[in-house]
Amino acid sequence: METDKMETQADDSEEILDEEAISARHDTQPHPDVTAIVVGDFGWWQLKISTLMSLLKLSNCWYQLNIIFMAPQQEFWCQKPPSMARYTETEWRSMCAPRIEEFPCLIFDPDILSIAPDMDRSMIPLVPCHKFVYDKSIFERTMTSDWNLVCEKHWLIHITQCTMMCGVLLGGVFFGMLADKYGRKNPLLICIILQALASFIASALPWYWLFLINWFVLALASGGITIISFVLCMEAVSGKWRMIVPVLYQLPFGLGNTVMAVLAYWLRDWRKLEFSLACLSSLYAFYWFCTPESPRWLLANGQIDKAMEVLYVAARENGRKWTKEQIRGLIPIRIAPEKRKIPAFVDFLRHKNMRLKTILLSLNWLFTGIAFYTFCQYLGGIGGNMFVTVAITGIISTPGPILCVFVITRTGRRNTVWTFQVLTAVCFVALLVIPREEYPNDWPRLLFAGIGFAAMAASVPTLYLYSGELYPTLGRNRGVGWVTIFARLGSMIAPFIVSLDSINQNLPLMLLAVTSFGQIVLLLPLPETKDTPLPDTIEEAERFTKETAASCRKKDVKPPVPWSK
């Protein structure tokens, strides 16, 4: 009798049940993974989406880390006044700058020096320098030289990076909410176009504060691209590929570092660098023609006809023979979109189990953001050539996600994050112990810096995957978007941690080592998601604990068989 009832409902695809009937059916019947059944776990369709989404990590790397080359450490000195024309540039620099000052922000009064150059310096007052000269042996033009971001304006460099990370943070939340409400594709395309346009504008703006506003807009778009591309990639695949693809998705991020270092070495001008990155980012506009909407999102929101069209095309690309009628028959209930309430982030905090997961993941992302972005800015000071250092660390970090796949298939998500976080912490300790500049090009420290960066490059995608699997389909963008906010908060703190080297040269690395070891403790109460089905609703996610996860793996629970004729 129950079978007949289900068959009738499958045939009558236009029927929309009331809320009580929907709730009862979802409580008593298994949920078929229609996407996996129709298109398979992985094929050409998933490969196309995965490749397209992963390539977006290049632009994310460029804009989140290009401050390394836009405002690098640059030597500067006060411009020689006409009254000191009889002295060479070297003589002037030696005469004007007090030895107790780290930077020549204050100089001995040049009017007095021109009259009495041999006068006791303690008798000559210090005055502000009105115009600076910048060393152009490495960079022809930087943000620092364009807007004189030195001395009392040096803090604006940190504000620039904080603005980027704040925008990425808010962009992930804002566009993540749009993606949960209006679908993945359109918000993603808006972000791509907005990012490219803002980058073009940033390369030409002559005023710092207007640049900063535009920089924030660019950051908003980058944050939206980060969260939406990851979720689209994750929702396209099934089975074991649900573990592999979201990890490999992060692989181009390290290559982005290398590409950016090569461009910066070739151009040596921050405006030309920004323009070239804008040209490359604008190529992503063609995604409009080749990026489909997520069928999981369409199904979860009751848009059955659109989901059927996407699945039909995807099945054909994967060489699977399904008719539209057969696909429709796999969907037992058509749920009106207004009947499916997408949980807000606060809803996760109202449930005991989800609240614990959210708090622990948020803290883990906070420490991850602090470590990653502090270390990225720290890289410029390791080795003899910043271009080589950044390029090599990018290359070394590339195998990180690949290595991560091999580890994660054997140990699971949680233990993989734990393993790479320990390796990262050990590398931080090694950098503290190994003496500076005692070896050619500081190669031992450069080696451990590369290994540490590779370990972080492996732990971040695993943490993304792990976070996404702990949140339900209805609200996954919001859940992942909100917990990764804390990584952005950490990245905003990073510039100030880097500046602590003025107190103690090793203090930033000490803090990074402590936080990396501390992250391990935060993982212990969380369940392992390996070989468990994705939750669709907040109720399913709430019921998923360490005990239920272990039970699923012990019993070798498979996804439920779909309803069909």
C-alpha positions in Angstrom: 0.0 0.0 0.0 2.8 2.4 0.9 4.6 1.5 -2.4 1.4 2.4 -4.4 1.1 5.7 -2.5 4.7 6.6 -3.3 4.3 5.7 -7.0 1.2 7.9 -7.3 3.1 10.8 -5.8 6.1 10.3 -8.1 3.7 10.4 -11.2 1.9 13.4 -10.0 4.9 15.7 -10.1 2.8 18.9 -10.1 1.3 18.2 -6.7 2.5 20.4 -3.9 1.9 19.0 -0.5 1.1 21.2 2.5 3.7 21.8 5.2 2.4 19.1 7.6 2.5 16.4 4.9 6.0 17.4 3.8 7.2 17.3 7.4 5.7 13.9 8.0 7.2 12.5 4.8 10.7 13.8 5.5 10.6 12.4 9.0 9.6 8.9 7.9 11.1 8.4 4.4 14.7 8.3 3.2 16.0 11.1 0.9 17.3 9.9 -2.4 20.4 11.7 -3.7 18.9 12.4 -7.1 22.0 14.2 -8.4 24.3 11.3 -7.7 21.8 8.8 -9.2 21.3 10.7 -12.4 24.8 12.1 -13.2 27.0 9.7 -11.2 29.6 10.4 -8.6 32.1 12.0 -11.1 32.3 12.4 -14.8 33.0 15.0 -17.5 30.3 17.3 -16.2 31.8 17.3 -12.7 35.3 17.6 -14.0 34.3 20.8 -16.0 32.7 22.4 -12.9 35.5 21.4 -10.6 38.1 22.8 -13.0 36.3 26.1 -13.6 35.7 26.6 -9.9 39.3 25.8 -8.9 40.7 28.2 -11.4 38.9 31.0 -9.5 41.4 30.4 -6.6 44.1 32.1 -8.8 42.3 35.5 -8.6 41.5 35.0 -4.9 45.2 34.5 -4.2 46.2 37.5 -6.3 44.0 40.0 -4.5 44.3 38.7 -1.0 48.2 38.5 -1.1 49.3 41.1 -3.6 50.0 43.5 -0.8 53.4 41.8 -0.7 54.3 43.4 -4.0 52.0 46.4 -3.9 53.5 47.8 -0.7 56.8 46.0 0.0 59.5 47.1 2.4 61.2 49.9 0.5 64.2 52.0 1.6 63.6 55.7 1.6 65.3 58.9 2.7 64.7 62.6 2.8 65.2 64.6 -0.4 68.3 66.8 -0.5 67.3 70.5 -0.4 68.9 73.0 -2.8 70.9 74.5 0.1 72.9 71.2 0.4 73.6 70.8 -3.4 77.3 70.8 -2.8 77.1 67.5 -1.1 76.7 64.1 -2.8 73.6 62.0 -2.1 75.5 59.7 0.1 77.0 62.5 2.1 73.6 64.2 2.5 72.0 61.0 3.8 74.8 60.5 6.3 74.5 64.1 7.5 70.8 64.5 7.8 69.6 61.3 9.5 70.0 60.8 13.3 71.4 57.4 14.1 68.8 56.8 16.8 65.9 56.9 14.3 65.0 53.7 12.4 63.6 55.7 9.5 64.5 59.2 8.4 61.1 60.7 9.3 62.8 63.4 11.4 66.1 65.0 10.1 68.5 67.6 11.4 67.4 71.1 10.4 69.0 71.4 6.9 69.1 75.2 7.1 71.5 74.9 10.1 73.4 72.1 8.5 74.1 74.2 5.4 75.6 76.9 7.6 77.4 74.8 10.1 77.8 71.2 8.8 80.3 70.3 11.6 78.1 71.6 14.4 77.4 69.2 17.3 74.3 67.2 16.3 72.9 67.4 19.8 72.6 71.1 19.3 70.7 70.9 16.0 66.9 70.5 16.3 65.0 67.7 14.5 62.4 68.7 11.9 60.0 66.7 9.8 61.1 65.7 6.3 58.8 67.2 3.7 59.6 65.1 0.8 61.0 61.6 0.5 63.1 59.8 -2.1 62.5 56.0 -2.6 64.9 53.3 -3.6 63.8 52.1 -7.1 66.4 49.4 -7.5 63.8 46.7 -7.0 60.4 48.4 -7.6 59.9 51.3 -9.9 56.6 52.3 -8.2 54.8 51.1 -5.2 51.8 52.2 -3.1 54.3 53.4 -0.6 56.1 55.7 -3.0 52.9 56.9 -4.7 51.2 58.0 -1.5 54.1 58.4 0.8 52.9 55.6 3.2 55.8 56.0 5.5 56.4 57.4 9.0 53.1 58.6 10.4 51.2 57.1 7.3 52.8 53.7 7.5 49.8 52.3 9.3 47.7 52.9 6.1 49.5 49.8 4.6 48.0 47.7 7.4 44.7 49.4 6.9 44.8 48.4 3.2 45.2 44.7 4.0 42.6 44.9 6.8 40.2 46.5 4.4 40.7 43.6 1.9 40.1 40.9 4.6 37.2 42.8 6.1 35.6 42.9 2.6 36.3 39.2 2.0 34.7 38.5 5.3 31.5 40.5 4.6 31.4 39.4 1.0 31.4 35.7 2.0 28.4 36.4 4.3 26.5 38.7 2.0 26.9 36.8 -1.3 26.6 33.5 0.6 23.2 34.5 1.7 22.3 35.6 -1.8 23.5 32.2 -3.1 21.4 30.3 -0.7 18.3 32.4 -1.6 18.7 33.0 -5.4 21.0 30.1 -6.5 24.7 29.7 -6.9 25.3 30.8 -10.5 24.0 34.4 -10.8 25.7 35.7 -7.5 28.9 34.1 -8.6 28.8 35.8 -12.0 28.1 39.1 -10.3 31.1 38.7 -8.1 33.4 37.8 -11.0 32.4 40.9 -13.0 32.6 43.1 -10.0 36.1 41.8 -9.1 37.5 42.5 -12.6 36.0 46.0 -12.8 37.2 47.0 -9.4 40.6 45.8 -10.2 40.8 47.9 -13.4 39.7 50.9 -11.4 42.2 50.2 -8.6 45.1 50.3 -11.1 44.2 53.9 -12.1 42.9 55.7 -9.0 45.2 58.6 -8.0 43.7 59.1 -4.5 44.4 56.7 -1.6 41.1 57.0 0.2 39.0 56.5 -3.0 41.3 53.6 -3.8 40.5 52.1 -0.3 36.8 52.3 -1.0 37.2 50.6 -4.3 39.5 48.0 -2.7 36.7 47.2 -0.3 34.3 46.6 -3.2 36.9 44.3 -4.8 37.2 42.4 -1.5 33.5 41.9 -1.3 33.5 40.3 -4.7 36.5 38.1 -3.8 34.7 36.9 -0.7 31.6 36.0 -2.6 33.7 34.1 -5.2 35.5 32.2 -2.4 32.4 30.8 -0.7 30.2 30.2 -3.8 32.8 28.5 -5.9 33.6 26.1 -3.1 30.0 25.2 -2.5 29.3 24.8 -6.2 32.3 22.5 -6.5 31.2 20.5 -3.5 27.6 20.1 -4.5 28.5 18.8 -8.0 30.2 15.6 -6.9 29.2 12.6 -4.8 30.7 9.5 -3.2 34.5 9.4 -2.7 34.8 12.4 -5.0 33.0 14.5 -2.4 36.2 14.2 -0.4 38.8 14.5 -3.3 37.4 17.3 -5.4 36.9 20.0 -2.7 40.5 19.4 -1.6 42.0 19.6 -5.0 39.9 22.6 -5.7 42.3 24.6 -3.5 45.4 23.5 -5.5 45.7 26.6 -7.8 46.0 29.0 -4.8 49.7 28.2 -4.4 50.2 28.5 -8.2 48.6 31.9 -7.9 51.4 33.0 -5.7 54.0 31.9 -8.3 52.1 33.6 -11.2 51.9 36.8 -9.2 55.6 36.7 -8.2 56.6 36.3 -11.9 54.4 39.2 -13.0 55.7 41.4 -10.2 59.3 40.6 -11.1 58.6 41.4 -14.8 56.6 44.6 -14.2 58.1 46.1 -11.0 55.2 48.6 -10.8 52.2 48.0 -8.6 49.8 49.8 -11.0 50.9 47.7 -13.9 50.7 44.6 -11.8 47.1 45.4 -10.7 46.1 46.1 -14.3 47.6 42.8 -15.5 45.7 40.9 -12.8 42.5 42.7 -13.8 43.0 41.6 -17.4 43.5 38.0 -16.3 40.5 38.2 -14.0 38.2 39.5 -16.7 38.7 36.2 -18.6 36.4 34.6 -16.0 33.4 36.4 -17.6 33.1 33.5 -20.0 31.8 31.4 -17.0 28.4 32.8 -17.9 28.2 30.4 -20.8 29.6 27.3 -19.2 28.6 27.3 -15.5 25.3 25.6 -14.6 23.1 26.1 -11.6 23.6 23.6 -8.7 21.0 20.9 -9.2 21.2 20.2 -5.4 20.2 23.7 -4.7 17.4 23.6 -7.2 16.0 20.3 -5.8 16.3 21.5 -2.2 14.3 24.6 -3.1 11.6 22.8 -5.0 12.6 24.1 -8.5 12.0 20.7 -10.0 11.7 21.7 -13.7 14.9 23.7 -13.7 16.7 20.9 -11.7 15.4 18.3 -14.3 16.8 20.4 -17.2 20.3 20.7 -15.5 20.4 17.1 -14.6 19.3 16.0 -18.1 22.2 18.0 -19.7 24.7 16.8 -17.1 23.7 13.2 -17.6 24.2 13.5 -21.3 27.7 15.0 -20.8 28.5 12.1 -18.5 27.3 9.6 -21.1 24.3 8.4 -19.0 21.0 7.8 -20.7 18.2 9.3 -18.7 15.0 10.8 -20.1 13.4 13.8 -18.5 10.4 11.6 -17.5 12.7 9.1 -15.7 14.5 12.0 -13.9 11.2 13.4 -12.8 10.1 10.0 -11.5 13.1 9.9 -9.1 11.7 13.0 -7.3 9.0 11.9 -5.0 7.8 15.2 -3.7 7.6 18.7 -5.2 8.1 21.1 -2.4 7.0 24.6 -2.8 10.0 27.0 -2.3 8.1 28.9 0.3 7.7 25.7 2.3 11.4 25.2 2.7 12.8 27.6 5.2 16.6 28.2 4.8 18.0 28.4 8.3 19.7 31.6 9.3 23.1 31.3 11.0 21.5 32.0 14.4 19.4 28.8 13.9 22.6 26.8 14.1 23.3 28.4 17.5 19.9 27.4 18.9 20.7 23.7 18.5 23.1 22.3 21.1 25.1 20.0 18.9 25.3 22.5 16.0 26.2 25.3 18.4 29.2 23.3 19.7 30.3 22.5 16.1 30.0 26.2 15.1 32.0 27.5 18.0 34.8 25.0 17.6 35.0 25.5 13.8 34.9 29.3 14.2 37.9 29.2 16.6 39.8 26.9 14.3 39.2 29.2 11.4 40.3 32.2 13.4 43.7 30.6 14.2 44.0 29.3 10.7 43.5 32.9 9.3 46.0 34.3 11.8 48.6 31.7 10.9 48.2 31.8 7.1 48.1 35.5 6.5 50.8 36.4 9.1 53.1 33.8 7.5 52.3 35.0 4.0 53.5 38.5 4.9 56.4 37.1 6.8 57.7 35.3 3.7 59.0 38.5 2.2 61.7 38.6 4.9 63.0 35.1 4.4 65.8 34.4 1.9 67.7 37.0 -0.2 65.1 37.6 -3.0 61.4 38.1 -2.3 60.4 37.2 -5.8 62.2 33.9 -5.6 60.9 33.2 -2.1 57.2 33.8 -2.9 57.5 31.9 -6.2 59.2 28.9 -4.6 56.8 28.7 -1.6 53.9 28.8 -4.1 55.5 25.9 -6.1 56.3 23.9 -2.9 52.7 24.4 -1.6 51.1 23.1 -4.8 51.6 19.4 -3.8 49.9 20.1 -0.5 46.3 19.4 -1.6 47.5 16.4 -3.6 49.2 15.0 -0.5 46.1 15.8 1.4 44.0 13.5 -0.7 46.2 10.6 0.0 46.2 11.3 3.7 42.5 12.1 4.0 41.4 8.8 2.3 43.2 6.9 5.0 42.7 8.9 8.1 39.5 10.9 7.5 38.9 14.7 7.6 39.5 15.5 11.2 42.8 13.6 11.5 44.0 15.1 8.3 43.5 18.6 9.5 45.2 17.6 12.8 48.2 16.1 11.0 48.9 19.1 8.8 48.4 21.6 11.7 51.0 19.7 13.7 53.4 19.8 10.7 52.8 23.5 10.4 53.6 24.1 14.1 56.8 22.1 13.8 57.9 24.2 10.9 57.3 27.4 12.9 59.4 26.0 15.7 62.2 25.1 13.2 62.2 28.6 11.9 62.6 29.8 15.5 65.6 27.5 16.1 67.5 27.8 12.9 69.9 30.8 13.0 69.2 33.6 10.5 71.5 34.3 7.5 74.1 31.7 8.4 73.6 29.7 5.2 73.6 30.8 1.5 70.3 32.4 0.7 69.1 31.3 4.1 68.2 28.0 2.5 67.3 25.9 5.6 64.8 28.5 6.8 63.4 28.8 3.2 63.0 25.1 3.1 61.0 24.9 6.3 59.0 28.0 5.3 58.0 26.1 2.1 57.1 23.0 4.0 55.1 25.0 6.5 53.3 26.8 3.7 52.6 23.5 2.0 51.1 22.1 5.2 48.9 25.1 5.6 47.9 24.7 1.9 46.8 21.1 2.7 45.0 21.9 6.0 42.9 24.7 4.7 41.1 22.8 1.9 40.5 19.9 4.3 39.0 22.3 6.9 36.8 23.7 4.1 35.6 20.3 3.2 35.1 19.3 6.8 33.1 22.5 7.6 30.9 22.0 4.5 30.1 18.4 5.5 29.1 19.4 9.0 26.5 21.9 7.7 23.2 21.0 5.8 22.5 21.6 2.2 19.8 24.1 3.2 22.1 26.7 4.8 25.5 25.3 3.8 26.6 28.6 2.2 25.6 30.5 5.3 27.2 28.0 7.7 30.5 27.8 5.9 30.4 31.5 5.2 29.9 32.5 8.8 32.6 30.2 10.3 35.1 31.2 7.7 34.4 34.8 8.7 36.8 34.1 11.6 39.6 33.3 9.2 39.1 36.8 7.7 39.1 38.2 11.2 42.4 36.4 11.8 43.7 37.8 8.5 42.8 41.3 9.7 44.8 40.7 12.9 47.8 39.3 10.9 49.4 42.7 10.0 49.5 43.7 13.6 51.1 40.4 14.6 53.7 40.8 11.9 54.5 44.3 13.4 55.3 42.6 16.8 58.7 41.8 15.4 59.7 45.4 16.4 59.4 44.2 20.1 61.0 40.8 19.5 62.1 39.4 16.2 60.8 36.0 17.0 57.5 37.0 18.7 55.3 36.5 15.6 56.6 33.0 15.0 56.1 32.1 18.7 52.5 33.1 18.5 51.9 31.2 15.3 53.4 28.0 16.9 51.3 28.3 20.0 48.0 28.8 18.0 48.8 26.0 15.6 49.3 23.5 18.5 46.1 24.9 20.1 44.0 24.1 17.1 44.5 20.4 17.6 42.5 20.5 20.9 39.6 22.2 19.2 39.1 19.3 16.8 38.7 16.6 19.4 35.0 17.0 20.2 34.0 17.1 16.5 32.7 14.0 14.6 34.4 12.4 11.6 32.5 12.9 8.4 34.3 10.3 6.3 31.9 7.7 4.6 28.8 9.5 5.9 26.0 11.0 3.8 25.6 14.8 3.5 22.8 16.2 5.8 20.1 18.2 3.9 18.3 19.8 6.8 19.4 21.4 10.1 17.6 18.5 12.0 19.8 15.9 10.2 22.9 17.9 10.9 21.9 18.2 14.6 21.5 14.5 14.9 25.0 13.9 13.4 27.4 13.3 16.4 30.6 11.4 17.0 28.4 8.4 18.0 26.1 8.4 15.0 29.1 8.9 12.6 30.8 5.9 14.1 27.6 3.9 13.9 27.3 4.8 10.2 30.8 3.6 9.4 30.5 0.5 11.5 27.3 -0.6 9.8 28.6 0.6 6.3 25.4 2.6 5.8 24.8 3.4 2.1 22.7 6.3 0.7 19.1 5.2 0.6 17.6 3.7 -2.5 15.4 6.3 -4.3 11.7 6.0 -4.9 10.9 4.9 -8.4 8.3 3.1 -10.4 
